[in-house]
Amino acid sequence: MEDQDQITVLGSLNGDIFMKVKNLPKAGETIACSEITKASGGKGANQAAALARLAAGSGVTTNFLCQVGADEIADMVLKELRESGASPHPVVLENTPSGQAYIFSMPDGENSIVIHGGANTNWDEGLTELNDTFTEKIKNSKLLLLQREIPEHVNIIAAQLARDNNVTVVLDAGGMDTSISDDLLKRVDIFSPNETELERVLGSDFDKSLSGIYNAAKLREKFPNLSILLKLGANGSAFISQDYTLEAPAVTDFKGKSIIDTTGAGDCFTACFALKLAQGCSLKDAVEYSNTAAFLCITKFGAMPSLPYAQDVVDFIEE
């Protein structure tokens, strides 16, 4: 049963620096921020924390594989991951700092982000296989969750290892603003972009006159075995596969809660879906539950600090 009890996340770890601003500065303009806050983040770390919190009490173990610097950022984030219930397995690089993200948060809850990759991107360009610990964790997992804040060749190696061992591969499209190679996508089972990321993948084939769902179907024409978990923001989400298309609206009854900060919502959504999929839930229940978890995430400030626990989601649904 070991492979049924583990989900592995391979990805980034960042120290997040949040700056509350009224607007983004124009070229040549200097603006003041009203508040500055440090927090744990990185798409990989966020998704590992979300998985662990949402899996609390279920018997599912969340492994997190990453590269970090020998610094306070790594200490802070790894501590919070462990407190969330995740099992991190970091490789510590002595002469490279951990990743950092500078997040400009606007009054409407939207944000803009600048990232320094640090240890997240400092992988050997000639890498052909992962270390023994990373390999063992992936091989013994039910599902592997990837993002795009580490080099693509590392994701390709991990995805191929997972496929060779019948491990489901989920790729969140967020992270780099570069195109995604066919070599990676053909090794992925479920691809999770938002509409902007979907347009980046499709390039000139993206038709702005069509909905995101129709454009997702275009991508499936090229990769017929690929299922797409499409994040539609305020319009909810959709799952498009070979067999059917499922749409799930966003949460509309806020039950007295307010949107505070959208940071981490996409990570929470994808991680929650991956967990529910690994637990054998129906796709409809998985998508709807994930929409709710992502909504709860945006009602608090920060990325990792805002991620809900399983009981938070249950309480909101039953409220």
Backbone torsions as a table, in degrees:
resi	resn	phi	psi	omega
1	MET	NA	-3.9	-174.5
2	GLU	-56.8	-43.5	-176.7
3	ASP	-70.0	-16.6	177.5
4	GLN	-83.4	-14.5	-170.4
5	ASP	-104.5	-2.8	-175.0
6	GLN	-120.1	138.5	167.1
7	ILE	-122.1	134.7	-177.9
8	THR	-116.4	133.7	175.3
9	VAL	-111.4	126.9	172.1
10	LEU	-113.4	123.0	-177.6
11	GLY	176.8	-154.3	-168.9
12	SER	-94.8	155.7	172.8
13	LEU	-133.3	126.9	-179.0
14	ASN	-131.0	153.7	161.4
15	GLY	-92.1	123.0	-178.3
16	ASP	-94.3	133.0	173.2
17	ILE	-115.3	109.4	-178.1
18	PHE	-92.7	132.8	174.6
19	MET	-125.0	117.8	177.8
20	LYS	-81.3	120.7	-178.9
21	VAL	-131.8	156.7	177.0
22	LYS	-77.2	-31.7	-179.6
23	ASN	-160.8	166.9	176.9
24	LEU	-80.2	145.5	179.8
25	PRO	-69.5	144.3	173.1
26	LYS	-83.2	170.2	178.8
27	ALA	-57.7	126.7	179.2
28	GLY	82.3	-0.2	-176.4
29	GLU	-99.2	141.8	173.0
30	THR	-112.0	129.9	178.8
31	ILE	-125.8	162.2	178.1
32	ALA	-102.3	147.9	172.1
33	CYS	-102.6	146.0	-176.7
34	SER	-84.7	-18.3	-177.4
35	GLU	-159.1	143.4	176.1
36	ILE	-130.2	133.9	-174.7
37	THR	-138.3	140.9	174.1
38	LYS	-103.3	139.4	-179.7
39	ALA	-152.9	167.8	177.2
40	SER	-80.3	145.5	178.8
41	GLY	-167.5	-154.1	-169.2
42	GLY	98.2	134.1	-174.5
43	LYS	-59.4	-40.5	179.0
44	GLY	-65.2	-47.6	-179.8
45	ALA	-64.2	-40.8	177.5
46	ASN	-58.9	-45.1	-177.2
47	GLN	-69.5	-36.0	176.6
48	ALA	-65.8	-42.3	178.5
49	ALA	-65.1	-42.3	178.8
50	ALA	-61.5	-46.2	178.3
51	LEU	-57.8	-48.5	-176.6
52	ALA	-63.7	-42.2	-179.2
53	ARG	-67.7	-42.6	-178.1
54	LEU	-74.1	-20.7	178.6
55	ALA	-92.4	1.9	-175.4
56	ALA	-53.1	125.5	177.9
57	GLY	84.0	-2.6	-176.1
58	SER	-93.0	-11.5	-177.6
59	GLY	89.5	0.0	179.1
60	VAL	-86.0	130.3	176.3
61	THR	-95.7	134.3	177.0
62	THR	-107.5	113.5	174.4
63	ASN	-91.9	141.2	174.9
64	PHE	-126.1	119.4	-178.7
65	LEU	-107.1	129.2	-173.9
66	CYS	-160.2	170.5	169.3
67	GLN	-116.8	136.6	-178.1
68	VAL	-137.0	165.6	170.9
69	GLY	-88.1	167.7	176.2
70	ALA	-88.7	75.1	-171.0
71	ASP	-149.2	177.4	-177.1
72	GLU	-67.2	-30.5	178.5
73	ILE	-60.3	-49.9	179.7
74	ALA	-60.1	-44.0	179.9
75	ASP	-58.3	-44.4	-177.9
76	MET	-64.2	-48.7	-174.7
77	VAL	-71.4	-43.1	179.6
78	LEU	-62.3	-37.2	177.1
79	LYS	-62.1	-44.6	-179.2
80	GLU	-68.5	-35.0	176.7
81	LEU	-62.0	-45.2	179.4
82	ARG	-64.5	-39.7	178.2
83	GLU	-65.1	-27.4	177.6
84	SER	-77.9	-14.6	179.3
85	GLY	107.2	1.7	179.3
86	ALA	-82.6	161.5	177.5
87	SER	-116.0	92.5	-178.7
88	PRO	-78.9	146.1	178.0
89	HIS	-131.3	75.9	-173.4
90	PRO	-82.1	147.9	163.7
91	VAL	-97.8	122.9	-175.7
92	VAL	-97.0	122.7	177.7
93	LEU	-99.5	122.5	-172.4
94	GLU	-72.0	-31.4	-172.1
95	ASN	-112.7	18.9	179.5
96	THR	-133.0	131.9	179.6
97	PRO	-74.4	157.4	172.0
98	SER	-65.0	160.1	179.3
99	GLY	-65.7	154.1	176.1
100	GLN	-137.1	147.0	176.8
101	ALA	-127.6	134.5	177.9
102	TYR	-109.4	113.8	-169.6
103	ILE	-113.5	119.8	178.1
104	PHE	-96.9	112.3	-174.4
105	SER	-104.1	123.3	-177.6
106	MET	-93.2	164.2	-177.2
107	PRO	-59.4	-27.6	-179.0
108	ASP	-83.4	3.1	178.9
109	GLY	93.8	-12.8	177.7
110	GLU	-75.0	161.2	-178.3
111	ASN	-146.2	158.8	171.1
112	SER	-125.1	144.5	-169.4
113	ILE	-132.4	137.5	171.4
114	VAL	-119.1	129.6	-173.6
115	ILE	-119.0	138.0	166.1
116	HIS	-108.8	117.2	-171.1
117	GLY	-65.1	-39.3	-179.2
118	GLY	54.6	-132.9	-177.6
119	ALA	-62.0	-25.3	-179.8
120	ASN	-59.4	-33.9	-174.4
121	THR	-106.0	-0.9	-175.6
122	ASN	-93.1	60.0	176.7
123	TRP	-98.4	153.2	176.6
124	ASP	-61.9	122.1	-178.7
125	GLU	-65.4	-23.3	179.5
126	GLY	-94.5	13.9	-177.7
127	LEU	-58.7	133.4	177.6
128	THR	-119.8	-17.7	176.6
129	GLU	-152.3	155.4	179.7
130	LEU	-82.1	163.0	179.2
131	ASN	-66.2	169.4	-172.7
132	ASP	-61.0	-41.1	-179.0
133	THR	-65.1	-47.7	179.5
134	PHE	-60.1	-43.9	-178.7
135	THR	-61.5	-45.8	-178.3
136	GLU	-63.7	-42.4	-178.9
137	LYS	-64.9	-42.4	-179.9
138	ILE	-66.9	-45.4	-177.7
139	LYS	-61.2	-30.9	-176.1
140	ASN	-98.7	20.2	-177.8
141	SER	-104.8	158.0	171.7
142	LYS	-79.2	-34.6	-173.1
143	LEU	-150.6	143.7	174.9
144	LEU	-115.3	128.2	-179.4
145	LEU	-112.3	124.4	-178.4
146	LEU	-120.2	158.5	172.3
147	GLN	-136.2	-163.3	-174.6
148	ARG	-127.9	42.4	172.6
149	GLU	-110.4	10.0	169.7
150	ILE	-123.5	163.6	-176.1
151	PRO	-58.0	146.2	-176.2
152	GLU	-63.0	-36.5	-177.8
153	HIS	-65.4	-27.1	176.6
154	VAL	-71.1	-42.9	176.4
155	ASN	-61.1	-39.1	179.7
156	ILE	-63.7	-45.1	178.6
157	ILE	-60.3	-45.0	-179.2
158	ALA	-66.0	-42.7	-179.3
159	ALA	-64.6	-39.8	178.8
160	GLN	-66.6	-41.1	176.6
161	LEU	-59.4	-43.4	179.3
162	ALA	-63.1	-46.7	-179.3
163	ARG	-62.0	-39.0	179.7
164	ASP	-63.9	-19.8	-177.7
165	ASN	-116.4	21.5	175.9
166	ASN	57.7	37.3	177.0
167	VAL	-101.3	126.7	179.7
168	THR	-64.3	135.0	-178.8
169	VAL	-111.6	122.3	175.4
170	VAL	-114.4	127.0	178.9
171	LEU	-115.6	117.6	170.6
172	ASP	-83.0	129.4	-174.1
173	ALA	-74.5	-11.9	-175.0
174	GLY	-71.5	151.4	177.5
175	GLY	134.9	-95.3	180.0
176	MET	-82.4	149.7	178.3
177	ASP	-96.0	23.8	177.9
178	THR	-98.5	166.7	178.8
179	SER	-69.0	158.7	178.9
180	ILE	-104.3	131.8	-175.4
181	SER	-73.7	152.3	173.4
182	ASP	-60.9	-33.4	-179.2
183	ASP	-59.5	-33.8	177.7
184	LEU	-80.3	-48.9	-175.3
185	LEU	-60.4	-33.9	-178.6
186	LYS	-72.6	-10.2	177.6
187	ARG	-102.3	4.1	-175.4
188	VAL	-104.9	141.5	176.2
189	ASP	-90.7	-43.5	-178.8
190	ILE	-130.2	125.6	-179.0
191	PHE	-111.7	128.2	-174.3
192	SER	-121.6	92.2	175.2
193	PRO	-104.7	165.0	159.8
194	ASN	-92.8	-177.8	-174.2
195	GLU	-67.0	-34.8	177.4
196	THR	-64.4	-43.2	179.2
197	GLU	-68.8	-34.5	176.4
198	LEU	-64.3	-41.4	177.8
199	GLU	-62.0	-38.6	179.7
200	ARG	-63.2	-38.0	-179.6
201	VAL	-71.8	-43.2	-176.8
202	LEU	-76.6	-26.7	-179.4
203	GLY	61.3	-128.0	-177.1
204	SER	-68.1	-14.8	178.4
205	ASP	-80.0	-11.0	178.6
206	PHE	-72.9	128.3	-178.3
207	ASP	-110.3	108.0	-176.8
208	LYS	-67.8	-14.9	178.2
209	SER	-81.0	-10.0	-179.1
210	LEU	-106.2	159.6	178.3
211	SER	-71.8	165.3	177.1
212	GLY	-59.7	-34.1	-179.4
213	ILE	-65.0	-42.6	178.3
214	TYR	-66.5	-37.4	177.5
215	ASN	-68.6	-34.2	175.4
216	ALA	-63.1	-38.1	177.5
217	ALA	-62.7	-33.0	176.5
218	LYS	-63.0	-41.5	178.9
219	LEU	-64.7	-34.9	179.5
220	ARG	-69.3	-22.5	175.1
221	GLU	-63.4	-33.5	179.3
222	LYS	-83.4	-34.0	-179.9
223	PHE	-125.7	79.0	-171.7
224	PRO	-63.3	-20.7	179.7
225	ASN	-91.7	0.8	-177.4
226	LEU	-89.9	128.2	170.7
227	SER	-95.9	148.8	-175.4
228	ILE	-123.3	124.3	174.7
229	LEU	-103.4	101.2	-169.6
230	LEU	-97.6	123.3	177.9
231	LYS	-89.8	123.4	-173.8
232	LEU	-115.3	18.6	176.3
233	GLY	60.3	-125.2	-177.8
234	ALA	-65.5	-14.1	179.1
235	ASN	-94.6	5.3	176.0
236	GLY	94.5	-130.4	-175.9
237	SER	-157.8	170.7	178.7
238	ALA	-149.3	150.7	175.3
239	PHE	-121.1	122.2	-176.0
240	ILE	-120.5	118.9	-178.7
241	SER	-133.0	-175.1	-180.0
242	GLN	-64.2	-29.5	-172.9
243	ASP	-94.3	-34.2	-175.7
244	TYR	-166.2	172.5	175.1
245	THR	-120.7	131.4	-179.1
246	LEU	-122.6	127.1	176.7
247	GLU	-112.0	140.2	178.9
248	ALA	-132.8	121.2	-178.7
249	PRO	-69.3	157.6	174.8
250	ALA	-71.2	164.6	175.3
251	VAL	-63.8	128.1	179.8
252	THR	-111.4	-26.1	176.9
253	ASP	-94.2	99.9	-174.9
254	PHE	-75.0	-13.1	178.5
255	LYS	51.9	44.6	176.1
256	GLY	86.2	-4.9	179.9
257	LYS	-87.7	159.5	-179.6
258	SER	-125.4	152.9	175.5
259	ILE	-77.5	121.6	-176.5
260	ILE	-107.9	-46.6	-172.4
261	ASP	-161.0	125.4	-175.8
262	THR	-85.2	-3.8	-178.7
263	THR	-57.8	129.6	175.5
264	GLY	88.5	-7.0	-176.3
265	ALA	-64.7	-42.8	179.1
266	GLY	-64.1	-40.1	177.2
267	ASP	-62.6	-43.1	179.1
268	CYS	-61.8	-43.8	-178.5
269	PHE	-61.2	-51.9	-177.0
270	THR	-64.0	-42.2	179.8
271	ALA	-63.4	-42.6	-179.8
272	CYS	-63.5	-43.2	178.6
273	PHE	-61.6	-43.8	179.8
274	ALA	-59.2	-42.6	178.7
275	LEU	-62.4	-49.4	-177.5
276	LYS	-64.5	-36.2	176.5
277	LEU	-63.2	-46.4	-179.9
278	ALA	-64.7	-28.8	179.9
279	GLN	-83.4	-2.3	175.9
280	GLY	85.2	16.8	177.8
281	CYS	-68.9	157.6	173.3
282	SER	-65.7	154.4	179.8
283	LEU	-61.4	-38.9	-180.0
284	LYS	-61.2	-48.7	179.9
285	ASP	-64.8	-38.9	-178.7
286	ALA	-63.2	-45.0	-178.5
287	VAL	-68.8	-44.3	-178.6
288	GLU	-65.5	-41.7	178.4
289	TYR	-63.4	-40.1	-179.6
290	SER	-66.8	-38.5	175.1
291	ASN	-58.9	-41.9	-179.8
292	THR	-66.8	-44.1	178.8
293	ALA	-60.9	-42.1	179.7
294	ALA	-65.5	-37.5	177.4
295	PHE	-62.2	-45.6	-179.8
296	LEU	-60.9	-32.9	178.7
297	CYS	-61.1	-38.4	-175.0
298	ILE	-84.0	0.8	176.9
299	THR	-91.9	4.0	177.2
300	LYS	-133.2	161.9	-177.3
301	PHE	-87.5	143.3	176.1
302	GLY	97.2	171.2	179.5
303	ALA	-91.5	-81.1	-179.6
304	MET	-61.3	-39.4	179.4
305	PRO	-61.7	-21.4	-176.0
306	SER	-92.4	-6.2	-174.3
307	LEU	-69.1	131.1	-176.2
308	PRO	-81.1	159.2	168.9
309	TYR	-93.1	164.5	-177.9
310	ALA	-55.0	-42.4	-177.4
311	GLN	-65.8	-31.1	176.9
312	ASP	-61.3	-42.0	-179.3
313	VAL	-67.8	-45.1	179.0
314	VAL	-60.1	-45.0	-178.8
315	ASP	-62.1	-40.2	-179.6
316	PHE	-67.4	-42.7	179.8
317	ILE	-62.5	-39.6	-176.1
318	GLU	-84.9	-9.7	-177.1
319	GLU	-64.7	NA	NA
